[in-house]
Amino acid sequence: MTDDMVHRPPHYRQGTIEVIEVIERLDLGYHAGQVVKYLSRYRYKGAAVQDLKKALWYLNRLIEIEEANARGDHPDKPDPPMAER
C-alpha cells in the first residue's frame, strides 16, 4: 500500500495502532490529543525539535486549563504555535 499523506500519513503509523486511534480510544480531548500527536511523530516527520516544542506548548496549555478549572476560573486563550495558524 502506498502512503496516503491525507488519510494515513506514515509519520502517524509507526506502531501497530494509528495515533488518531489512540487519541479517540482514550478520549483524550484536543490538548492532550495534540501532545500525543506531536510526541508520536517527532522522530519521523523531519522537524523533531519543532514537534517537541509544539507538544510542550499544548502540555503547558493543558496544565494551565486544569489549574484554572481547579480554581474555578477560566484561563485566557493564548494563540496556538505559529505553525498551527
CYANA upper distance limits for C-alpha pairs under 8 A (distance plus 0.5 A):
  3 ASP  CA      8 ARG  CA      7.06
  3 ASP  CA      9 PRO  CA      6.64
  3 ASP  CA     10 PRO  CA      6.79
  4 ASP  CA      8 ARG  CA      5.50
  4 ASP  CA      9 PRO  CA      6.02
  4 ASP  CA     10 PRO  CA      8.28
  5 MET  CA      9 PRO  CA      4.77
  5 MET  CA     10 PRO  CA      7.84
  8 ARG  CA     12 TYR  CA      7.71
  8 ARG  CA     13 ARG  CA      7.81
  9 PRO  CA     13 ARG  CA      7.41
 10 PRO  CA     14 GLN  CA      7.45
 11 HIS  CA     40 SER  CA      8.46
 11 HIS  CA     41 ARG  CA      5.86
 11 HIS  CA     44 TYR  CA      5.78
 11 HIS  CA     45 LYS  CA      6.28
 12 TYR  CA     18 GLU  CA      6.36
 12 TYR  CA     19 VAL  CA      6.12
 12 TYR  CA     37 LYS  CA      8.24
 12 TYR  CA     40 SER  CA      7.42
 12 TYR  CA     41 ARG  CA      6.54
 13 ARG  CA     17 ILE  CA      7.26
 13 ARG  CA     18 GLU  CA      5.58
 13 ARG  CA     19 VAL  CA      7.51
 14 GLN  CA     18 GLU  CA      8.12
 17 ILE  CA     21 GLU  CA      7.12
 17 ILE  CA     22 VAL  CA      7.66
 18 GLU  CA     22 VAL  CA      7.20
 19 VAL  CA     23 ILE  CA      6.82
 19 VAL  CA     36 VAL  CA      8.00
 19 VAL  CA     37 LYS  CA      6.84
 19 VAL  CA     40 SER  CA      7.70
 20 ILE  CA     24 GLU  CA      6.57
 20 ILE  CA     37 LYS  CA      8.35
 21 GLU  CA     25 ARG  CA      6.33
 22 VAL  CA     26 LEU  CA      6.51
 23 ILE  CA     27 ASP  CA      6.42
 23 ILE  CA     28 LEU  CA      5.97
 23 ILE  CA     29 GLY  CA      8.01
 23 ILE  CA     33 GLY  CA      5.95
 23 ILE  CA     36 VAL  CA      7.88
 24 GLU  CA     28 LEU  CA      7.25
 28 LEU  CA     32 ALA  CA      5.99
 28 LEU  CA     33 GLY  CA      5.92
 29 GLY  CA     33 GLY  CA      6.20
 30 TYR  CA     34 GLN  CA      6.65
 31 HIS  CA     35 VAL  CA      6.96
 31 HIS  CA     58 TYR  CA      6.08
 31 HIS  CA     59 LEU  CA      7.46
 31 HIS  CA     61 ARG  CA      7.95
 31 HIS  CA     62 LEU  CA      6.45
 32 ALA  CA     36 VAL  CA      6.85
 32 ALA  CA     58 TYR  CA      7.70
 32 ALA  CA     59 LEU  CA      7.35
 32 ALA  CA     62 LEU  CA      7.54
 33 GLY  CA     37 LYS  CA      6.57
 34 GLN  CA     38 TYR  CA      6.63
 34 GLN  CA     55 ALA  CA      7.15
 34 GLN  CA     58 TYR  CA      7.08
 35 VAL  CA     39 LEU  CA      6.57
 35 VAL  CA     54 LYS  CA      8.13
 35 VAL  CA     55 ALA  CA      4.95
 35 VAL  CA     56 LEU  CA      7.68
 35 VAL  CA     58 TYR  CA      6.44
 35 VAL  CA     59 LEU  CA      6.66
 36 VAL  CA     40 SER  CA      6.41
 36 VAL  CA     55 ALA  CA      7.98
 37 LYS  CA     41 ARG  CA      6.93
 37 LYS  CA     55 ALA  CA      8.36
 38 TYR  CA     42 TYR  CA      6.38
 38 TYR  CA     51 ASP  CA      5.79
 38 TYR  CA     52 LEU  CA      7.01
 38 TYR  CA     54 LYS  CA      7.27
 38 TYR  CA     55 ALA  CA      5.83
 39 LEU  CA     51 ASP  CA      7.53
 39 LEU  CA     52 LEU  CA      6.90
 39 LEU  CA     55 ALA  CA      6.80
 41 ARG  CA     45 LYS  CA      6.53
 41 ARG  CA     51 ASP  CA      8.09
 42 TYR  CA     46 GLY  CA      7.74
 42 TYR  CA     47 ALA  CA      6.97
 42 TYR  CA     48 ALA  CA      4.95
 42 TYR  CA     49 VAL  CA      7.90
 42 TYR  CA     50 GLN  CA      8.49
 42 TYR  CA     51 ASP  CA      5.79
 42 TYR  CA     52 LEU  CA      6.93
 43 ARG  CA     47 ALA  CA      8.19
 43 ARG  CA     48 ALA  CA      6.11
 44 TYR  CA     48 ALA  CA      8.26
 47 ALA  CA     51 ASP  CA      6.59
 48 ALA  CA     52 LEU  CA      6.66
 49 VAL  CA     53 LYS  CA      6.62
 50 GLN  CA     54 LYS  CA      6.74
 51 ASP  CA     55 ALA  CA      6.66
 52 LEU  CA     56 LEU  CA      6.67
 53 LYS  CA     57 TRP  CA      6.61
 54 LYS  CA     58 TYR  CA      6.83
 54 LYS  CA     81 PRO  CA      7.13
 55 ALA  CA     59 LEU  CA      6.60
 56 LEU  CA     60 ASN  CA      6.48
 57 TRP  CA     61 ARG  CA      6.64
 57 TRP  CA     81 PRO  CA      7.88
 58 TYR  CA     62 LEU  CA      6.58
 59 LEU  CA     63 ILE  CA      6.72
 60 ASN  CA     64 GLU  CA      6.73
 61 ARG  CA     65 ILE  CA      6.73
 62 LEU  CA     66 GLU  CA      6.63
 63 ILE  CA     67 GLU  CA      6.53
 64 GLU  CA     68 ALA  CA      6.56
 64 GLU  CA     75 PRO  CA      7.38
 65 ILE  CA     69 ASN  CA      6.54
 65 ILE  CA     74 HIS  CA      7.68
 65 ILE  CA     75 PRO  CA      6.60
 66 GLU  CA     70 ALA  CA      6.62
 67 GLU  CA     71 ARG  CA      6.87
 68 ALA  CA     72 GLY  CA      6.58
 68 ALA  CA     73 ASP  CA      5.69
 68 ALA  CA     74 HIS  CA      6.06
 68 ALA  CA     75 PRO  CA      6.36
 69 ASN  CA     73 ASP  CA      6.27
 69 ASN  CA     74 HIS  CA      7.05
 80 PRO  CA     84 GLU  CA      6.66
 80 PRO  CA     85 ARG  CA      7.38
 81 PRO  CA     85 ARG  CA      7.57
